[in-house]
Amino acid sequence: MWNGVVRKEVRRGIAAATASLAALVVLAGASTSHAQPASAPPVDGAPGVLSLSLKDAIDRAEQRAPDVVIAGRLVREAQAQRVGAGVLLPVNPRLSVDARPLITGGPLGQLGTAANLEMVFDLGGAPRARIQEAQRAGEVATADLSLERLRGRIAAWVAYLQVRVAETRIEETKALVGIAERILRASKQRGAMGASGDIEETLATADLGQLRASIESATRQREEHLALLRDVLDLPSSQAIALTTTLDEPPAPPDREALLRKAIESRPELAQIRARLAYLDARYERLGRERFPKIGAYLGLDASPANPMFGILGVSIELPVAQRNQGPRAVTEAARATEMERQDLQARRILREVTSLHAAYESRRAELKVIEGTSVPAAVRTLELVEVGWLAGRFDMFRVATAARDVARIRAARLEALESAWIARIALDRAAGGTTQ
């Protein structure tokens, strides 16, 4: 009987020691996970790896994004409208030649001839107005190019951010996998000593499998976002990329009033409307200039066998009594009124958008600060207290596992809050026209 009591006490001592070791491993792993910095992975120096900072990615997207390249070609197309726009001859000169056979008053074999050269001149200022209209068309295409550059900038920034978030999630999950593996080893040791049943080992195995699956999911997300980044930067599909800009806490937002002024000055959408208004004004001016009568001059020669040879010199003038560009001028005037209304609506919409996004960005930063300053330390402290209670025999392993999961969950919430704050920051930059620092 005494020997049985001794064996029970020895078994309890071994179980307590094993539990203490497992708790210390969990605590050490949680502390390591909490201290894991969100830094960029080491840059691979192997050939073919493109080291890319956030600034480099944005600069390249503003120049090399596929939609930006096409918009640049469209600018060249619009500018090509200036070629030949200022020619004074609206139509090519016309040369007519005719034969005049003699029907009466002489032999039928005698043949008269006549030739006539006619040219029409546009002298009412329409050529100069057409040049101005072509210049305004180029400005519209340039405004479209600015909008595509802003879209490329934002797309590259978002893709870069999401790749860095996925990489950070992979690193933090790997640290949690290390914790789970140690817990699983401790559970197996406890089971071998008879201090626990199979449920502790199966619970630890399930947690470990879930974490490994999370790594695979984060890796897949990283590759998807890398594919988007390659597409925005027009890189080969097999191009390896190493991102060098760290995922830090987003900065404080600029002053709201300054952002509102910048948005009104810099938003490409407003620049587009202003360019279209200038183009419509130039078009209306050109249509008005084209109402001026066109002047024609013609030269001719009349050679008839029965009559002396005559030269012909004359002037013609168009009589604009039926066609005075009434329809095109009315359409242009209505289109200009539409653009004026669009400009007012867009300006008010931009002001509302900047105001809303500024407040949302401040809220996201506040949320991130609460999680980093309160939730994460509290979760780590809870794990420490549970470990002490486990050592004292007041808690079981399930309480320790729950506390470790809370640490993982809250750190995942911190990463999500960090990503959301940066997304709000990018949206604010987009609303301000890409002018924030």
VOMAR-247068 format. One record per residue (C-alpha): residue number from 1; y, x, z. Coordinates in steps of 0.1 Angstrom, whole numbers, plus 5000, padded with zeros to 4 digits. Layout:
<sites>
SITE kolvex   py   px   pz
SITE    NUM    Y    X    Z
...
</sites>
This chain:
<sites>
SITE kolvex   py   px   pz
SITE      1 5000 5000 5000
SITE      2 5024 5028 5009
SITE      3 5016 5045 4976
SITE      4 5024 5013 4957
SITE      5 5058 5011 4974
SITE      6 5065 5048 4965
SITE      7 5056 5042 4928
SITE      8 5080 5012 4926
SITE      9 5108 5032 4941
SITE     10 5103 5061 4917
SITE     11 5102 5037 4888
SITE     12 5135 5021 4899
SITE     13 5151 5056 4902
SITE     14 5140 5065 4867
SITE     15 5152 5032 4853
SITE     16 5186 5037 4871
SITE     17 5189 5072 4857
SITE     18 5181 5061 4822
SITE     19 5205 5032 4824
SITE     20 5233 5056 4836
SITE     21 5226 5079 4807
SITE     22 5227 5050 4782
SITE     23 5260 5037 4797
SITE     24 5276 5071 4795
SITE     25 5265 5074 4758
SITE     26 5280 5040 4750
SITE     27 5313 5049 4768
SITE     28 5315 5082 4751
SITE     29 5309 5066 4717
SITE     30 5335 5039 4723
SITE     31 5360 5065 4734
SITE     32 5353 5085 4703
SITE     33 5357 5054 4681
SITE     34 5390 5045 4698
SITE     35 5403 5080 4691
SITE     36 5392 5080 4655
SITE     37 5424 5086 4634
SITE     38 5430 5068 4602
SITE     39 5435 5099 4582
SITE     40 5426 5107 4546
SITE     41 5392 5122 4539
SITE     42 5390 5159 4531
SITE     43 5401 5165 4495
SITE     44 5372 5176 4474
SITE     45 5380 5209 4456
SITE     46 5353 5204 4431
SITE     47 5364 5203 4394
SITE     48 5372 5169 4380
SITE     49 5385 5154 4413
SITE     50 5420 5140 4411
SITE     51 5440 5144 4443
SITE     52 5464 5115 4444
SITE     53 5492 5107 4468
SITE     54 5507 5073 4471
SITE     55 5539 5085 4454
SITE     56 5519 5100 4425
SITE     57 5499 5068 4420
SITE     58 5531 5047 4419
SITE     59 5549 5070 4396
SITE     60 5519 5071 4372
SITE     61 5515 5033 4373
SITE     62 5552 5028 4364
SITE     63 5546 5050 4333
SITE     64 5510 5047 4323
SITE     65 5498 5012 4334
SITE     66 5484 4994 4303
SITE     67 5508 4965 4305
SITE     68 5537 4990 4309
SITE     69 5526 5009 4277
SITE     70 5525 4977 4257
SITE     71 5559 4966 4270
SITE     72 5573 4999 4259
SITE     73 5559 4993 4224
SITE     74 5576 4959 4224
SITE     75 5609 4976 4232
SITE     76 5605 4997 4201
SITE     77 5597 4967 4181
SITE     78 5629 4949 4193
SITE     79 5650 4979 4187
SITE     80 5637 4982 4152
SITE     81 5655 4949 4144
SITE     82 5687 4969 4141
SITE     83 5675 4985 4109
SITE     84 5693 4969 4080
SITE     85 5710 4943 4102
SITE     86 5745 4955 4091
SITE     87 5741 4954 4054
SITE     88 5769 4935 4037
SITE     89 5747 4920 4010
SITE     90 5727 4891 4025
SITE     91 5705 4890 3993
SITE     92 5697 4915 3966
SITE     93 5718 4916 3935
SITE     94 5705 4893 3907
SITE     95 5703 4904 3871
SITE     96 5696 4877 3844
SITE     97 5691 4883 3807
SITE     98 5687 4856 3781
SITE     99 5682 4854 3744
SITE    100 5702 4829 3722
SITE    101 5686 4822 3688
SITE    102 5709 4808 3662
SITE    103 5700 4772 3654
SITE    104 5727 4761 3630
SITE    105 5755 4778 3610
SITE    106 5735 4808 3599
SITE    107 5701 4824 3593
SITE    108 5675 4817 3618
SITE    109 5666 4853 3622
SITE    110 5699 4861 3639
SITE    111 5696 4864 3677
SITE    112 5723 4864 3703
SITE    113 5719 4879 3738
SITE    114 5736 4877 3771
SITE    115 5733 4895 3804
SITE    116 5747 4887 3839
SITE    117 5747 4907 3871
SITE    118 5756 4887 3903
SITE    119 5762 4900 3939
SITE    120 5769 4881 3970
SITE    121 5789 4897 3999
SITE    122 5789 4886 4036
SITE    123 5825 4894 4046
SITE    124 5829 4871 4076
SITE    125 5817 4895 4103
SITE    126 5780 4883 4102
SITE    127 5766 4919 4097
SITE    128 5783 4932 4128
SITE    129 5771 4901 4147
SITE    130 5735 4907 4136
SITE    131 5737 4943 4149
SITE    132 5749 4930 4182
SITE    133 5721 4904 4183
SITE    134 5695 4931 4176
SITE    135 5709 4952 4204
SITE    136 5707 4923 4228
SITE    137 5671 4917 4217
SITE    138 5663 4953 4227
SITE    139 5679 4947 4261
SITE    140 5657 4917 4266
SITE    141 5626 4938 4259
SITE    142 5639 4965 4282
SITE    143 5642 4939 4310
SITE    144 5606 4928 4303
SITE    145 5596 4965 4306
SITE    146 5613 4968 4340
SITE    147 5593 4938 4352
SITE    148 5560 4953 4340
SITE    149 5569 4985 4358
SITE    150 5575 4967 4390
SITE    151 5541 4949 4386
SITE    152 5524 4982 4380
SITE    153 5540 4997 4410
SITE    154 5529 4969 4433
SITE    155 5494 4968 4418
SITE    156 5489 5005 4423
SITE    157 5503 5003 4459
SITE    158 5479 4975 4468
SITE    159 5449 4991 4453
SITE    160 5457 5024 4470
SITE    161 5461 5007 4503
SITE    162 5428 4988 4500
SITE    163 5409 5019 4491
SITE    164 5423 5037 4522
SITE    165 5415 5007 4544
SITE    166 5379 5007 4531
SITE    167 5376 5044 4537
SITE    168 5389 5040 4573
SITE    169 5365 5011 4578
SITE    170 5336 5033 4566
SITE    171 5346 5061 4591
SITE    172 5350 5038 4620
SITE    173 5317 5020 4613
SITE    174 5299 5053 4610
SITE    175 5311 5061 4645
SITE    176 5298 5027 4657
SITE    177 5265 5035 4640
SITE    178 5263 5067 4661
SITE    179 5268 5046 4692
SITE    180 5242 5021 4682
SITE    181 5216 5048 4674
SITE    182 5221 5063 4709
SITE    183 5217 5029 4725
SITE    184 5185 5024 4705
SITE    185 5171 5057 4717
SITE    186 5180 5049 4753
SITE    187 5164 5015 4749
SITE    188 5132 5031 4736
SITE    189 5132 5055 4766
SITE    190 5136 5027 4790
SITE    191 5108 5007 4774
SITE    192 5085 5037 4776
SITE    193 5093 5041 4813
SITE    194 5087 5004 4819
SITE    195 5123 4997 4829
SITE    196 5129 4971 4802
SITE    197 5110 4950 4777
SITE    198 5110 4949 4739
SITE    199 5140 4926 4738
SITE    200 5164 4955 4745
SITE    201 5150 4976 4717
SITE    202 5150 4947 4692
SITE    203 5186 4938 4702
SITE    204 5197 4974 4696
SITE    205 5178 4976 4663
SITE    206 5195 4944 4651
SITE    207 5229 4957 4660
SITE    208 5222 4990 4643
SITE    209 5210 4973 4611
SITE    210 5241 4951 4610
SITE    211 5264 4981 4613
SITE    212 5246 5000 4585
SITE    213 5249 4969 4563
SITE    214 5287 4969 4571
SITE    215 5289 5005 4558
SITE    216 5273 4995 4525
SITE    217 5297 4965 4523
SITE    218 5327 4988 4529
SITE    219 5315 5013 4504
SITE    220 5311 4986 4478
SITE    221 5346 4974 4485
SITE    222 5360 5009 4482
SITE    223 5344 5013 4448
SITE    224 5358 4980 4436
SITE    225 5393 4989 4447
SITE    226 5389 5023 4431
SITE    227 5380 5006 4399
SITE    228 5412 4986 4401
SITE    229 5432 5017 4409
SITE    230 5418 5035 4378
SITE    231 5426 5005 4357
SITE    232 5462 5004 4369
SITE    233 5466 5041 4363
SITE    234 5447 5041 4330
SITE    235 5422 5067 4342
SITE    236 5386 5072 4329
SITE    237 5360 5050 4346
SITE    238 5341 5081 4358
SITE    239 5372 5099 4372
SITE    240 5367 5109 4408
SITE    241 5398 5103 4430
SITE    242 5407 5118 4464
SITE    243 5435 5099 4481
SITE    244 5458 5122 4502
SITE    245 5483 5098 4518
SITE    246 5472 5087 4553
SITE    247 5471 5051 4565
SITE    248 5499 5052 4591
SITE    249 5516 5024 4609
SITE    250 5541 5007 4586
SITE    251 5578 5015 4592
SITE    252 5604 4991 4605
SITE    253 5619 4968 4578
SITE    254 5653 4975 4563
SITE    255 5682 4953 4573
SITE    256 5677 4918 4560
SITE    257 5713 4914 4545
SITE    258 5709 4947 4527
SITE    259 5676 4936 4513
SITE    260 5692 4903 4501
SITE    261 5719 4922 4482
SITE    262 5694 4946 4467
SITE    263 5672 4918 4456
SITE    264 5700 4900 4437
SITE    265 5710 4933 4421
SITE    266 5675 4947 4413
SITE    267 5651 4919 4407
SITE    268 5638 4922 4372
SITE    269 5635 4885 4369
SITE    270 5673 4881 4373
SITE    271 5678 4910 4349
SITE    272 5656 4892 4324
SITE    273 5677 4861 4326
SITE    274 5710 4880 4323
SITE    275 5696 4898 4292
SITE    276 5685 4865 4277
SITE    277 5719 4850 4283
SITE    278 5736 4880 4266
SITE    279 5711 4876 4237
SITE    280 5718 4839 4233
SITE    281 5756 4846 4234
SITE    282 5751 4872 4206
SITE    283 5730 4847 4186
SITE    284 5755 4820 4190
SITE    285 5782 4844 4178
SITE    286 5761 4854 4148
SITE    287 5754 4818 4138
SITE    288 5792 4811 4140
SITE    289 5800 4841 4118
SITE    290 5774 4831 4092
SITE    291 5794 4799 4086
SITE    292 5821 4819 4069
SITE    293 5818 4813 4031
SITE    294 5800 4841 4013
SITE    295 5818 4857 3984
SITE    296 5801 4864 3951
SITE    297 5811 4886 3922
SITE    298 5794 4887 3888
SITE    299 5796 4907 3856
SITE    300 5783 4896 3822
SITE    301 5780 4903 3786
SITE    302 5778 4877 3758
SITE    303 5768 4890 3723
SITE    304 5764 4863 3697
SITE    305 5760 4871 3659
SITE    306 5785 4845 3649
SITE    307 5811 4853 3674
SITE    308 5828 4884 3688
SITE    309 5812 4901 3719
SITE    310 5826 4890 3752
SITE    311 5826 4906 3786
SITE    312 5824 4883 3816
SITE    313 5840 4890 3850
SITE    314 5841 4864 3877
SITE    315 5841 4855 3914
SITE    316 5822 4828 3933
SITE    317 5826 4814 3967
SITE    318 5802 4793 3989
SITE    319 5813 4759 4000
SITE    320 5799 4754 4035
SITE    321 5802 4716 4036
SITE    322 5766 4706 4042
SITE    323 5749 4735 4060
SITE    324 5770 4750 4089
SITE    325 5742 4761 4112
SITE    326 5746 4729 4132
SITE    327 5710 4727 4143
SITE    328 5705 4764 4154
SITE    329 5738 4765 4172
SITE    330 5730 4733 4192
SITE    331 5695 4747 4201
SITE    332 5711 4780 4212
SITE    333 5737 4763 4233
SITE    334 5710 4741 4250
SITE    335 5689 4772 4256
SITE    336 5719 4790 4272
SITE    337 5724 4761 4296
SITE    338 5688 4762 4305
SITE    339 5690 4799 4313
SITE    340 5721 4794 4334
SITE    341 5702 4768 4355
SITE    342 5672 4791 4357
SITE    343 5694 4819 4370
SITE    344 5708 4798 4398
SITE    345 5674 4785 4408
SITE    346 5658 4819 4406
SITE    347 5686 4835 4427
SITE    348 5682 4809 4455
SITE    349 5644 4813 4453
SITE    350 5647 4850 4457
SITE    351 5669 4847 4488
SITE    352 5644 4823 4504
SITE    353 5615 4846 4495
SITE    354 5632 4878 4509
SITE    355 5641 4860 4541
SITE    356 5606 4846 4546
SITE    357 5588 4879 4539
SITE    358 5612 4898 4561
SITE    359 5603 4876 4590
SITE    360 5566 4877 4582
SITE    361 5566 4915 4580
SITE    362 5583 4917 4615
SITE    363 5556 4893 4628
SITE    364 5528 4914 4613
SITE    365 5541 4946 4629
SITE    366 5545 4928 4662
SITE    367 5509 4916 4660
SITE    368 5497 4951 4652
SITE    369 5516 4965 4682
SITE    370 5500 4940 4705
SITE    371 5465 4948 4693
SITE    372 5470 4985 4695
SITE    373 5489 4985 4728
SITE    374 5470 4958 4747
SITE    375 5438 4946 4731
SITE    376 5422 4980 4723
SITE    377 5429 4996 4756
SITE    378 5418 4965 4775
SITE    379 5385 4964 4755
SITE    380 5378 5001 4763
SITE    381 5387 4996 4800
SITE    382 5363 4966 4801
SITE    383 5335 4988 4788
SITE    384 5343 5013 4815
SITE    385 5341 4987 4842
SITE    386 5309 4973 4828
SITE    387 5294 5007 4828
SITE    388 5303 5012 4865
SITE    389 5288 4978 4873
SITE    390 5256 4988 4853
SITE    391 5253 5020 4873
SITE    392 5256 4999 4905
SITE    393 5228 4975 4893
SITE    394 5251 4945 4890
SITE    395 5250 4942 4852
SITE    396 5222 4944 4827
SITE    397 5222 4960 4793
SITE    398 5232 4928 4775
SITE    399 5266 4930 4793
SITE    400 5270 4966 4781
SITE    401 5261 4957 4746
SITE    402 5286 4928 4746
SITE    403 5313 4951 4758
SITE    404 5305 4976 4731
SITE    405 5306 4948 4705
SITE    406 5340 4937 4718
SITE    407 5353 4972 4713
SITE    408 5340 4972 4677
SITE    409 5354 4937 4671
SITE    410 5389 4945 4684
SITE    411 5390 4978 4665
SITE    412 5381 4959 4633
SITE    413 5409 4934 4642
SITE    414 5433 4963 4645
SITE    415 5424 4975 4611
SITE    416 5428 4941 4596
SITE    417 5462 4937 4613
SITE    418 5472 4971 4599
SITE    419 5462 4961 4564
SITE    420 5480 4927 4567
SITE    421 5511 4945 4579
SITE    422 5511 4968 4549
SITE    423 5504 4939 4525
SITE    424 5535 4922 4540
SITE    425 5554 4954 4536
SITE    426 5544 4956 4499
SITE    427 5553 4920 4494
SITE    428 5588 4926 4509
SITE    429 5592 4956 4485
SITE    430 5583 4934 4456
SITE    431 5607 4906 4467
SITE    432 5635 4932 4469
SITE    433 5628 4945 4434
SITE    434 5610 4976 4444
SITE    435 5640 4992 4459
SITE    436 5630 4996 4496
SITE    437 5621 5030 4509
</sites>
